[in-house]
Amino acid sequence: MKRFMILAAAAILSSAALAQTATVEIAPEQRTKIKQYVTTQKIAPVTLQERVTVGATLPGDVRLQPVPAEWGSGVAKYHYIYTDNHIVLIDPTTRRVVMVVD
């Protein structure tokens, strides 16, 4: 019984970890379109104290921008920031970084 409880707890924890990790796939031409948008629209960069990595949670005072429709439906649910020459996609409900576009 104890062994079953340990296995069940491990399964629950691993499924919760998978649920928290969003997978975003962006085609190369879509990446180009995103970069061109940031460049042509002259999006002001955000200055952060720490380097942004996937899975990190952004502070509440960082202003997130909604993703423009022309970026595509695959990323429409996210918001973004531009920082350190990178476009960062963020889940607006959790403020977690889901992708850093180089």
FIKOL-518542 format. One record per residue (C-alpha): residue in one letter; x, z, y; residue number from 1. Coordinates in steps of 0.1 Angstrom, whole numbers, plus 5000, padded with zeros to 4 digits. Example, Ala and Ser with C-alpha at 12.3 -4.5 7.8 and 13.67 -1.06 7.14 Angstrom:
residues 2
<pt residuo="a" x="5123" z="5078" y="4955" num="1"/>
<pt residuo="s" x="5137" z="5071" y="4989" num="2"/>
end
This chain:
residues 102
<pt residuo="m" x="5000" z="5000" y="5000" num="1"/>
<pt residuo="k" x="5028" z="5009" y="5024" num="2"/>
<pt residuo="r" x="5045" z="4976" y="5016" num="3"/>
<pt residuo="f" x="5013" z="4957" y="5024" num="4"/>
<pt residuo="m" x="5010" z="4975" y="5057" num="5"/>
<pt residuo="i" x="5045" z="4966" y="5067" num="6"/>
<pt residuo="l" x="5040" z="4929" y="5058" num="7"/>
<pt residuo="a" x="5007" z="4928" y="5077" num="8"/>
<pt residuo="a" x="5023" z="4944" y="5108" num="9"/>
<pt residuo="a" x="5052" z="4919" y="5106" num="10"/>
<pt residuo="a" x="5027" z="4889" y="5103" num="11"/>
<pt residuo="i" x="5008" z="4902" y="5133" num="12"/>
<pt residuo="l" x="5039" z="4906" y="5154" num="13"/>
<pt residuo="s" x="5053" z="4872" y="5145" num="14"/>
<pt residuo="s" x="5020" z="4854" y="5153" num="15"/>
<pt residuo="a" x="5018" z="4873" y="5186" num="16"/>
<pt residuo="a" x="5053" z="4861" y="5195" num="17"/>
<pt residuo="l" x="5044" z="4825" y="5186" num="18"/>
<pt residuo="a" x="5013" z="4827" y="5207" num="19"/>
<pt residuo="q" x="5033" z="4838" y="5238" num="20"/>
<pt residuo="t" x="5057" z="4809" y="5235" num="21"/>
<pt residuo="a" x="5042" z="4778" y="5250" num="22"/>
<pt residuo="t" x="5056" z="4745" y="5239" num="23"/>
<pt residuo="v" x="5056" z="4718" y="5265" num="24"/>
<pt residuo="e" x="5067" z="4683" y="5257" num="25"/>
<pt residuo="i" x="5074" z="4659" y="5286" num="26"/>
<pt residuo="a" x="5084" z="4623" y="5280" num="27"/>
<pt residuo="p" x="5115" z="4610" y="5298" num="28"/>
<pt residuo="e" x="5094" z="4588" y="5321" num="29"/>
<pt residuo="q" x="5072" z="4618" y="5330" num="30"/>
<pt residuo="r" x="5103" z="4638" y="5338" num="31"/>
<pt residuo="t" x="5114" z="4610" y="5362" num="32"/>
<pt residuo="k" x="5080" z="4610" y="5378" num="33"/>
<pt residuo="i" x="5081" z="4648" y="5383" num="34"/>
<pt residuo="k" x="5116" z="4646" y="5398" num="35"/>
<pt residuo="q" x="5107" z="4618" y="5421" num="36"/>
<pt residuo="y" x="5076" z="4637" y="5433" num="37"/>
<pt residuo="v" x="5097" z="4667" y="5443" num="38"/>
<pt residuo="t" x="5123" z="4645" y="5460" num="39"/>
<pt residuo="t" x="5099" z="4623" y="5480" num="40"/>
<pt residuo="q" x="5075" z="4652" y="5489" num="41"/>
<pt residuo="k" x="5105" z="4672" y="5500" num="42"/>
<pt residuo="i" x="5094" z="4704" y="5482" num="43"/>
<pt residuo="a" x="5111" z="4734" y="5497" num="44"/>
<pt residuo="p" x="5132" z="4753" y="5472" num="45"/>
<pt residuo="v" x="5124" z="4789" y="5463" num="46"/>
<pt residuo="t" x="5153" z="4813" y="5464" num="47"/>
<pt residuo="l" x="5154" z="4838" y="5435" num="48"/>
<pt residuo="q" x="5177" z="4866" y="5428" num="49"/>
<pt residuo="e" x="5182" z="4858" y="5391" num="50"/>
<pt residuo="r" x="5186" z="4826" y="5372" num="51"/>
<pt residuo="v" x="5153" z="4813" y="5358" num="52"/>
<pt residuo="t" x="5151" z="4809" y="5320" num="53"/>
<pt residuo="v" x="5123" z="4800" y="5296" num="54"/>
<pt residuo="g" x="5103" z="4831" y="5287" num="55"/>
<pt residuo="a" x="5112" z="4850" y="5319" num="56"/>
<pt residuo="t" x="5084" z="4864" y="5340" num="57"/>
<pt residuo="l" x="5085" z="4856" y="5377" num="58"/>
<pt residuo="p" x="5079" z="4883" y="5403" num="59"/>
<pt residuo="g" x="5045" z="4885" y="5419" num="60"/>
<pt residuo="d" x="5058" z="4876" y="5453" num="61"/>
<pt residuo="v" x="5070" z="4842" y="5442" num="62"/>
<pt residuo="r" x="5045" z="4816" y="5454" num="63"/>
<pt residuo="l" x="5035" z="4792" y="5426" num="64"/>
<pt residuo="q" x="5024" z="4756" y="5434" num="65"/>
<pt residuo="p" x="4997" z="4739" y="5413" num="66"/>
<pt residuo="v" x="5009" z="4709" y="5393" num="67"/>
<pt residuo="p" x="4998" z="4677" y="5410" num="68"/>
<pt residuo="a" x="4975" z="4655" y="5389" num="69"/>
<pt residuo="e" x="5000" z="4626" y="5388" num="70"/>
<pt residuo="w" x="5023" z="4647" y="5367" num="71"/>
<pt residuo="g" x="4999" z="4642" y="5338" num="72"/>
<pt residuo="s" x="4973" z="4661" y="5318" num="73"/>
<pt residuo="g" x="4999" z="4677" y="5295" num="74"/>
<pt residuo="v" x="5011" z="4699" y="5323" num="75"/>
<pt residuo="a" x="4980" z="4702" y="5344" num="76"/>
<pt residuo="k" x="4973" z="4738" y="5334" num="77"/>
<pt residuo="y" x="5007" z="4750" y="5347" num="78"/>
<pt residuo="h" x="5020" z="4757" y="5382" num="79"/>
<pt residuo="y" x="5056" z="4751" y="5393" num="80"/>
<pt residuo="i" x="5084" z="4761" y="5416" num="81"/>
<pt residuo="y" x="5115" z="4742" y="5427" num="82"/>
<pt residuo="t" x="5146" z="4763" y="5426" num="83"/>
<pt residuo="d" x="5183" z="4757" y="5422" num="84"/>
<pt residuo="n" x="5177" z="4719" y="5418" num="85"/>
<pt residuo="h" x="5153" z="4725" y="5389" num="86"/>
<pt residuo="i" x="5116" z="4721" y="5386" num="87"/>
<pt residuo="v" x="5102" z="4752" y="5367" num="88"/>
<pt residuo="l" x="5068" z="4751" y="5349" num="89"/>
<pt residuo="i" x="5050" z="4784" y="5348" num="90"/>
<pt residuo="d" x="5019" z="4797" y="5331" num="91"/>
<pt residuo="p" x="4999" z="4810" y="5361" num="92"/>
<pt residuo="t" x="4980" z="4836" y="5341" num="93"/>
<pt residuo="t" x="5011" z="4853" y="5328" num="94"/>
<pt residuo="r" x="5037" z="4840" y="5353" num="95"/>
<pt residuo="r" x="5060" z="4832" y="5324" num="96"/>
<pt residuo="v" x="5084" z="4803" y="5326" num="97"/>
<pt residuo="v" x="5074" z="4777" y="5300" num="98"/>
<pt residuo="m" x="5099" z="4749" y="5308" num="99"/>
<pt residuo="v" x="5128" z="4741" y="5331" num="100"/>
<pt residuo="v" x="5129" z="4704" y="5340" num="101"/>
<pt residuo="d" x="5165" z="4693" y="5346" num="102"/>
end
